[in-house]
Amino acid sequence: MDTRTESGANHTPLPGAREPSWPRSQQLLVLISLLVIVGIIALAPGNLLDRADRVGYAVCHQILDRRYVIGGRPLPLCARCSG
């Protein structure tokens, strides 16, 4: 069976070949960044919904006409951003 594409290149992986991975320095940078973000959220004042509002504010425009409301409190993400 021929596994060549239209360009003629053979894409069959070699035995023992691994997918390329990120260098250790990039992995460490991503891990430290995630820990800092989680730490900031965990140490922020207020209850869980206040913290969720802060995170939602960073990624959502939070127009009140488009936000879901549960128990009289609007959710951190609007209908468009939650989709």
C-alpha positions as a printed NumPy array, in Angstrom:
array([[  0.   ,   0.   ,   0.   ],
       [  1.347,   3.412,  -0.954],
       [  0.967,   6.148,   1.694],
       [  2.145,   9.011,  -0.491],
       [  0.146,  12.195,  -0.824],
       [ -0.441,  14.212,  -3.992],
       [  2.896,  15.959,  -3.488],
       [  4.641,  12.601,  -3.436],
       [  5.84 ,  12.903,   0.164],
       [  5.698,   9.774,   2.289],
       [  4.107,  10.421,   5.71 ],
       [  4.596,   7.008,   7.276],
       [  6.247,   7.448,  10.697],
       [  9.561,   5.701,  11.227],
       [  9.689,   2.921,  13.821],
       [ 10.618,   4.355,  17.223],
       [ 10.065,   7.949,  16.057],
       [  8.457,  10.361,  18.512],
       [  6.349,  13.413,  17.913],
       [  8.362,  16.598,  18.478],
       [  7.774,  18.041,  21.953],
       [  8.225,  21.446,  23.507],
       [ 11.632,  22.236,  24.923],
       [ 11.908,  22.019,  28.711],
       [ 12.239,  25.8  ,  29.028],
       [  8.871,  26.346,  27.305],
       [  7.212,  23.67 ,  29.417],
       [  8.554,  25.322,  32.564],
       [  7.372,  28.765,  31.438],
       [  3.848,  27.469,  30.76 ],
       [  3.732,  25.689,  34.13 ],
       [  4.911,  28.765,  36.041],
       [  2.417,  30.976,  34.173],
       [ -0.465,  28.659,  35.03 ],
       [  0.589,  28.515,  38.678],
       [  0.741,  32.32 ,  38.862],
       [ -2.709,  32.678,  37.281],
       [ -4.256,  30.062,  39.586],
       [ -2.52 ,  31.662,  42.578],
       [ -3.85 ,  35.115,  41.748],
       [ -7.376,  33.754,  41.38 ],
       [ -7.143,  31.694,  44.587],
       [ -5.756,  34.573,  46.67 ],
       [ -8.101,  37.252,  45.319],
       [-10.496,  38.735,  47.862],
       [-14.191,  37.919,  47.727],
       [-16.197,  34.781,  47.251],
       [-16.07 ,  32.362,  44.323],
       [-18.58 ,  34.305,  42.216],
       [-16.616,  37.543,  42.659],
       [-13.479,  35.758,  41.465],
       [-15.371,  34.277,  38.52 ],
       [-16.576,  37.788,  37.623],
       [-12.971,  38.986,  37.512],
       [-11.929,  36.126,  35.242],
       [-15.011,  36.656,  33.076],
       [-14.238,  40.359,  32.784],
       [-10.867,  39.479,  31.27 ],
       [-12.399,  37.444,  28.435],
       [-15.972,  38.742,  28.043],
       [-17.551,  42.122,  27.365],
       [-20.335,  41.281,  29.888],
       [-23.175,  43.217,  28.295],
       [-26.069,  42.838,  30.747],
       [-28.69 ,  42.339,  28.026],
       [-26.853,  39.224,  26.83 ],
       [-25.97 ,  37.623,  30.182],
       [-27.766,  34.709,  31.773],
       [-29.21 ,  35.461,  35.196],
       [-29.609,  32.779,  37.856],
       [-31.131,  33.699,  41.193],
       [-30.989,  37.412,  40.384],
       [-27.222,  37.308,  39.756],
       [-25.782,  37.588,  36.226],
       [-23.266,  34.903,  35.291],
       [-19.648,  35.918,  34.54 ],
       [-19.921,  35.148,  30.805],
       [-22.593,  36.376,  28.413],
       [-24.519,  34.026,  26.127],
       [-22.218,  34.734,  23.18 ],
       [-18.954,  34.189,  25.04 ],
       [-20.147,  31.04 ,  26.797],
       [-20.927,  29.45 ,  23.444]])
